[in-house]
Amino acid sequence: QVQLVESGGGLVQAGGSLRLSCAASRSISSLGTMGWYRQAPGKQRELVATIRNSGSTNYADSVKGRFTISRDNAKDTMYLQMSSLKPEDTAVYYCNAFYDIRIYWGQGTQVTVSS
């Protein structure tokens, strides 16, 4: 079992920055690929970014150059640094992780970007 808890969401003006955190209940060095997804009202959940244990990363085209995903094994936490935020980034952001053939999800954190 893995519990994931997101934090760091909030209200920010366009052009601003936020850092999301995803704290895991077990050592993240034991987890597989971790990722951030988001879901805007009336839309399907979409990939934002993923990071493997090796440190290799993958980003959605819409966030490349603006968002950075990272993981800190010492703190058992994954991060999403978001910069140059746009109103279209407004969504509930979820983290997930692969562990023992299952995918675990956090409860989500709201990010609202005002124009």
N, C-alpha and C positions, 0 to 999 in steps of 0.2 A: 504494500500500500504506500501511496505517496500523496501527501497533502501539499497543495501549492496555494500560496496566498499572495495576491497582487496588492501593490500599494503605489502611491505617487501620482494618481490621477488628479484632475482638477480642472478649473477654468483658467484659460490663458488667452491672451490676445494673439491674433495672427502675427507671425514672425517670432513669437516667443519660443521658449524651450520648456521641456519637462523631462524628468527621468522616472521611468517606471521600474519597479522592483518586483521580483517574483521569488519569494522565499520558499524553499523546499523543506519538507519534514525529514528528509534523509539526505545523506551525502550526494551532492549532484555529480560527483565523479563516478557514482554507480549508475547514473541515469544515462539514457541514450540521448538522441537528438532532442533539444529543447527549442521551443519557438514561441513567438508572439503572433496572435491573430487578433482581428478586430471585427466588430459587427456594428454597422450603422443602422439607424431605424429604417425598417422596411427593406433592408438588404441582407444578403447572405453573409455569413462569416467568411472572412478572407485572410489569406496569409499576409503577414507583415514581414517577418524575418525568422530565420532558423539558425541555430548554431549547433555544430556537432561537438563531440568530446575532443576531437582533434583541434577544435577552434575554427574550423572552416565555417564560413557564413554564407547565407543566401538571403537576398532581399527582393521584395516586390518592386517592380519598376517605379511605382508611384512614390516610394520612399527612399530610393537609392540616392546617396549623397546627402540626405537629411537625417536619417535615423542610423543609429549604431547599436547593434546587439552585442552583449558580452556576458560572460559568466565568471563568477568568482568562486572557485572551488573551496577556498578557505572559509567563505561566509555562506556557502550553500545557497547562493543567490544568483539569479540571472537578471540582467538589466536591459532596458531599452532607453537609450538616450535619444530624445526627439528634439530636433532643432528646426528652425524655419517653418514652424507649424502653420498649417492652412486650415480654413474652415472645413474643408472636405476630409480632414483627419479626425473630425469629431466622430466618436464611436465608443463603444465599450471594448476595452482591450483585455484579452485573455492570454494567459500563458499556458503552455502545455509541455508535457514531457513523456518520452517513451520509457517504460520500465517493465521488464519481464513480460513482453508481448502485449502489454496494455498501454493505452494512452490516457494520461491523467490531465485534468483541466482544473484551473483555478476558478474562482467565482466571478472574476472580472473587475475592472476598475474603469470608471467613466472618465473620458477625456473630452472636454468641450473647448473648441477653439472659436473665439468670437472674431468677427470681421471688423 
